[in-house]
């Protein structure tokens, strides 16, 4: 196998890996968004979103 063919084969393998990882991360992101907007998670996420706005830190100063 000559150098050009070897380089082309390595490049093709890396492109396949990059495409696979892009699809995997995209599916993970879509799953995360679906989980975040699922109706049963709304109350918990609303509570967590209010933490920075609460004055009561739950401890003595």
ABEGO torsion letter per residue (X at the ends): XBAAAAAAAAAAAAAAAAAAAAAAAAAAAAAAAAAAABAAAAAAAAAAAAAAABABAGBBX
